[in-house]
Amino acid sequence: MQTFDVISLGEIAIPRGNVPTRFSWEGFFPGEARKDSFMVKDWRSPKELIGLLSLWRAQNTKVRLLVTETPINHDCYIETFDHTWGGGYGDAEYRIELVQAIELRVYAEEQKETQQTVALASTTRPAPEPPKTYTVKPGDTLWAIAKQTLGDGSRWREIYQANADVIGKDPNLIYPGQVFRIPGAISGSAMA
């Protein structure tokens, strides 16, 4: 334990070893020449994304790092963010490091145990919703299915990519009775 005297609070003790977790990775934002690539779902200009991340870092904005299908779900601050322009496609390569935001709380001794229980309960992650499915009917197209289940027909590629093993190489060849997984379906949509 480390002990500190704080004006108007008196002596406080902070346990050692509660070091914030750091997360870092490298990647790239695809340039406009790659915006229709199969790996791009929702393209935004690399210049816009770099500006947004740089602003958040400069303003010390708290961000949420959430990695689906893992226990990683933390409030963080952007510790470092570096980028370079590379390739012939207008790509921006970047390296980012996030540090977990840990709130410092000071409690009276009798409040400490109750508050720790409440804090632990509030940080648990809800269970993911079960995957939504859609059964193909005669006359259906991926565009129509995307319009009905995702609210936007132009998102048909998401359904195709999630079901390429069922559909095959040609997204125009779908058959009644096939059951598709619907990624990110809007709530309340009509599923069959």
SVG drawing of the C-alpha trace seen along z (x, -y; Angstrom):
<svg xmlns="http://www.w3.org/2000/svg" viewBox="-42 -21 46 46">
<polyline fill="none" stroke="black" stroke-width="0.4" points="0.0,0.0 1.0,-3.5 -0.2,-6.2 -0.8,-9.9 -2.0,-12.9 -4.6,-14.8 -5.7,-18.2 -9.2,-18.1 -9.4,-14.3 -6.7,-13.2 -4.6,-10.1 -5.6,-7.8 -4.1,-4.4 -3.9,-3.2 -3.2,0.5 -0.1,1.2 -0.4,3.4 -3.6,1.9 -1.9,0.8 -4.1,-0.3 -4.2,2.1 -2.7,0.9 -3.9,1.9 -1.9,1.2 -2.1,2.3 -1.2,1.3 -3.4,1.1 -4.5,-1.0 -7.5,-3.0 -8.2,-2.1 -8.1,-5.0 -10.8,-5.9 -9.5,-3.5 -10.3,-0.6 -13.7,-1.8 -15.6,0.9 -13.3,3.7 -14.8,6.8 -13.0,6.1 -14.6,2.6 -18.1,2.4 -18.5,-1.3 -15.9,-3.5 -14.9,-6.8 -12.1,-9.0 -8.7,-8.3 -8.2,-12.0 -11.5,-12.3 -10.7,-9.3 -7.2,-10.6 -8.6,-14.0 -11.2,-12.5 -8.7,-10.3 -6.2,-13.1 -8.9,-15.4 -9.9,-12.8 -6.3,-12.4 -5.7,-16.2 -8.8,-16.7 -8.2,-13.7 -11.6,-12.3 -12.6,-9.0 -13.3,-6.3 -14.8,-2.8 -12.8,0.1 -15.1,3.1 -13.9,6.2 -16.8,8.5 -16.7,12.1 -14.0,11.2 -14.1,9.8 -12.4,6.6 -14.8,3.8 -13.1,0.8 -13.2,-2.9 -9.8,-4.2 -7.8,-7.2 -5.7,-7.5 -2.1,-7.5 -0.4,-7.7 -1.6,-7.9 0.8,-8.1 0.1,-7.8 1.8,-7.9 0.4,-7.9 1.4,-4.9 0.7,-2.9 -0.8,-4.0 -4.4,-3.7 -4.5,-6.7 -4.2,-4.5 -3.2,-5.8 -1.2,-3.4 -1.4,-4.0 -0.3,-2.8 -2.4,-3.5 -2.0,-2.8 -4.9,-3.1 -4.6,-3.1 -7.5,-1.9 -9.3,-4.7 -9.5,-3.8 -11.5,-6.1 -10.1,-7.1 -12.7,-6.8 -12.3,-7.7 -14.8,-6.2 -15.3,-6.2 -14.3,-2.8 -18.0,-1.8 -18.9,-2.7 -16.0,-0.9 -17.3,2.7 -20.8,1.6 -19.4,-0.7 -17.0,2.0 -19.9,4.4 -21.9,1.8 -18.9,0.9 -18.3,4.5 -21.9,5.1 -22.0,2.1 -19.0,3.2 -20.3,6.6 -21.0,6.9 -24.4,8.0 -24.7,11.4 -24.7,11.0 -28.1,11.4 -28.6,14.7 -27.9,14.4 -30.9,13.5 -31.8,15.7 -33.9,15.3 -35.4,18.1 -35.4,17.3 -38.8,17.2 -39.6,17.5 -38.8,14.2 -36.4,13.0 -33.1,11.2 -30.3,10.3 -31.2,6.6 -34.8,7.2 -33.7,9.3 -31.2,6.5 -34.0,3.9 -36.4,5.9 -33.9,7.1 -31.3,4.3 -33.4,1.4 -31.1,0.7 -31.0,2.8 -27.5,1.5 -26.2,3.6 -26.8,6.8 -23.1,7.5 -23.1,7.9 -25.6,10.7 -23.7,12.3 -20.4,12.2 -21.9,13.7 -23.4,16.5 -21.0,17.1 -20.6,20.7 -24.3,21.2 -24.8,19.0 -21.7,19.9 -19.7,17.7 -22.7,16.1 -24.7,13.8 -27.5,13.8 -28.2,17.5 -30.2,17.9 -32.9,20.5 -36.2,20.7 -35.6,22.6 -32.0,21.4 -31.5,20.0 -29.2,16.9 -27.6,15.4 -28.4,11.7 -25.5,9.6 -26.5,6.5 -30.2,6.8 -32.4,3.9 -34.7,4.7 -38.3,5.3 -37.6,6.4 -39.6,9.2 -37.7,12.4 -39.0,15.6"/>
</svg>
